[in-house]
Amino acid sequence: MNRRKYPRFGLQFPVSFFGPRVNGTGLALNVSEEGCLIESDHCPNEGDYVEVSLNLPDQDVALRIESAAVRWVTGRTFGLQFLFMSTAVLDRLQAFIGGLATAEVESEPCSPEPTAPATVDRRQEPRFEVRYRSSFASGKMLGGEGTVTDLSSRGCRVSADAPVPAKTVLEMHLHLEDAAEPIKIPEAVVRWSEGNDFGLEFREMDPKSFDRLRRVINGLASA
């Protein structure tokens, strides 16, 4: 499978990254919606998971990628695949990449059919049928419980004990089988609601929780 689904654009900008073995700064050499190439004097190890901040040109606030995987390391360079970021950060990254794609097309006026900027399918992650207990709460409700009936690294479907309106922002706990502690998702938004069922998009998660979720997904995929 070709993981290079999104076009990469060559440009340089500062980055910083934070992982279990190394924290450092470096220079991004290219970027896409999927990941980037970084040059640094302090490279993490292949297989590490890091949080990374991208200081994009003409951006006052850095883009914070909450979890990214180090796919390869060669000398002073390494390749990152972005795994998890908030919806707001994803929107900013898409807008920035879209601007690069537009500028590239405009610089090639002879191209008869310019390619539109790539977009991310938010349902591209595989989903798996599960039966996990969940609990959730928001500022507008005391809380509730339900059963997660399908799950991906980006979201899930919940069958709850009461209706939850679309656009509600929840804090959610996913209670796994044989796990003492639930996976905590500080911010998830209800994208649709039908009866007592609703679909959640995970918007915020710390790297440790995302790594636990990723391992669950990998286990389901290999089952």
Residue, then its C-alpha position, 0 to 999 in steps of 0.5 A: m500500500n502506498r502511504r504517500k497519499y497526499p502531495r508533499f511540498g518542499l519548504q523549510f520552517p522550524v519545528s520542535f518535537f517532544g518524545p519519550r527518549v528525546n526532545g529537540t528542535g529542527l528544520a522541516l524540509n517538506v510537508s504534506e497533510e500526512g506528515c513531514l521530513i525533518e532535519s535535526d541534530h537530535c533525532p528520535n528513534e524509528g518507531d517512537y511517537v512524538e508530539v510536534s509543533l510546526n512553525l509554519p511561515d506567516q503563521d503566528v501560532a504553531l500547529r500542534i500535532e498531538s501524536a506523530a510516528v517516526r517512520w524512518v531515521t537516516g543520519r540527521t533526518f527522519g520522516l514523521q507520519f501525523l497520527f492525531m491532531s485537533t479538528a482546528v489544527l487539521d483545518r489550519l494545516q489543510a488551508f496551508i497545504g491548499g495555499l501551497a497547491t494553489a501557488e504551485v498551480e499558478s506557477e505552471p500556467c501551461s498545465p491544462e488540468p490543474t489538480a485541486p488541493a487534496t482534502v482529508d476524508r475524515r472517515q478514511e480510518p478503518r472502523f471495527e465492530v466492538r462492544y466497549r462500555s463508555s461514560f461521558a459528560s459535558g458542561k450541559m449535562l451531568g453525564g451518561e453511559g453507553t456502549v461503543t459499537d464501532l471504533s476507529s482512531r478518529g471516532c466511534r459510534v455510541s449507543a447511549d442510555a439517553p439521546v445526546p444532541a448533535k454538536t454537543v462537546l463531550e469528555m469521554h472515557l472508553h472502558l476497555e476489557d481487562a484494563a484497569e484505567p479507561i482511555k480518556i478523551p478530553e474532547a469529542v464532538v457529536r457529529w450526528s445523533e439518531g435516537n439514542d445513538f450518536g457518532l463522535e469525532f475525537r478532537e483532543m487526546d494526549p499522546k499516551s491515551f492515543d498510543r493506547l487507542r492505537r494499540v487497541i486498533n492494531g489488535l482489532a486489525s490483526a484479529 
